[in-house]
């Protein structure tokens, strides 16, 4: 099983980034896909999630209206488009796959997003 994130980096406030996560080694369409983040000294928090067929999407209040999660089941990828980035968005972002029918889940290694002027 692999979840490989990409797209992180250093940007200025107000700019955009697009994170991608490539999944392999499991049945992608049976998993809810999530993005979490963890800032220094803080607990890991859910940023956005999308169900297996994309029919249901949820966002943390802090990112609603700025971030968009999407998935491509043909390519086994999930993305997070992040617009109007703020310094408070600075964190390591993790891709997470959670089985739709139980507790089994997988994590990526994380990608750093830094928003600073």
matplotlib code that plots the C-alpha trace (Angstrom):
import matplotlib.pyplot as plt

x = [0.0, 1.3, -0.1, 2.3, 1.6, 3.1, 2.6, 3.6, 5.9, 6.4, 3.9, 2.9, -0.4, -3.2, -1.5, -2.6, -1.3, -2.6, -1.8, -2.0, -2.0, -1.3, -2.7, -1.7, -1.9, -5.6, -9.0, -9.2, -12.9, -13.7, -12.1, -13.1, -10.2, -9.2, -6.7, -5.5, -2.9, -0.8, 0.8, 3.7, 2.5, -1.0, -3.0, -3.6, -6.9, -9.2, -9.2, -11.5, -12.9, -14.6, -16.6, -15.7, -17.9, -17.5, -21.1, -20.4, -17.7, -17.0, -14.6, -13.3, -14.8, -11.4, -11.0, -14.6, -14.8, -11.1, -10.2, -11.6, -11.1, -11.6, -10.8, -10.2, -11.1, -9.7, -6.3, -6.4, -5.7, -7.1, -6.3, -6.7, -6.9, -6.0, -6.7, -6.4, -3.8, -3.2, -0.3, -2.6, -2.7, 1.0, 1.3, 2.3, -0.6, -1.3, -3.3, -5.5, -7.5, -10.2, -12.1, -15.8, -16.9, -14.7, -11.8, -8.9, -6.9, -3.7, -1.6, 0.9, 4.2, 3.0, 4.0, 5.0, 2.9, 4.3, 2.5, 4.7, 5.6]
y = [0.0, 3.4, 7.0, 9.5, 13.2, 15.9, 19.6, 21.2, 24.2, 27.7, 30.4, 33.9, 34.7, 34.8, 32.4, 28.9, 25.4, 22.1, 18.9, 15.5, 12.0, 8.9, 5.7, 2.1, -1.3, -1.2, -0.9, 2.8, 2.9, 1.2, 4.0, 7.4, 9.8, 12.5, 15.3, 16.0, 18.5, 18.9, 22.2, 22.4, 21.9, 21.0, 17.9, 16.4, 17.7, 16.7, 19.3, 17.7, 14.3, 12.8, 9.5, 6.7, 7.9, 11.5, 11.9, 13.4, 16.0, 17.7, 20.5, 21.9, 25.2, 26.9, 26.0, 26.2, 28.3, 28.2, 24.6, 22.0, 18.3, 16.0, 12.5, 10.6, 7.0, 6.1, 7.3, 6.5, 10.0, 12.6, 16.3, 19.3, 22.7, 25.4, 29.0, 32.2, 30.6, 32.0, 31.7, 29.6, 27.0, 26.2, 22.5, 19.1, 17.8, 14.1, 12.0, 9.4, 6.5, 5.0, 1.9, 2.7, -0.4, -0.4, 1.1, 0.1, 3.1, 4.1, 7.3, 9.0, 10.4, 14.0, 17.1, 20.5, 23.6, 26.9, 30.1, 33.1, 36.5]
z = [0.0, -0.9, -0.6, -2.1, -1.6, -3.8, -4.4, -1.2, -0.9, 0.2, -0.9, 0.1, 1.8, -0.8, -3.2, -4.2, -4.1, -5.4, -3.5, -5.1, -3.6, -5.7, -4.3, -5.0, -3.5, -2.4, -4.0, -4.2, -5.0, -1.6, 0.4, 1.7, 0.9, 3.3, 3.7, 7.2, 8.4, 11.5, 12.5, 14.9, 18.5, 17.4, 16.9, 13.5, 12.1, 9.3, 6.5, 3.9, 3.0, -0.1, -0.3, -2.6, -5.5, -4.7, -3.7, -0.3, 0.6, 3.8, 4.9, 8.1, 8.9, 8.6, 4.9, 3.6, 0.5, 0.0, -0.4, -2.9, -2.6, -5.7, -6.7, -10.0, -9.5, -12.9, -11.9, -8.2, -7.2, -4.8, -4.9, -2.7, -4.4, -1.8, -2.7, -0.7, 1.6, 5.0, 7.4, 9.6, 6.8, 7.4, 8.3, 7.1, 5.0, 5.0, 2.6, 4.3, 3.0, 5.2, 4.3, 3.6, 5.6, 8.7, 10.5, 8.3, 7.1, 5.5, 5.6, 3.4, 4.5, 4.4, 2.5, 4.0, 3.1, 4.4, 3.9, 4.8, 3.5]

ax = plt.figure().add_subplot(projection="3d")
ax.plot(x, y, z, "-o")
ax.set_aspect("equal")
plt.show()
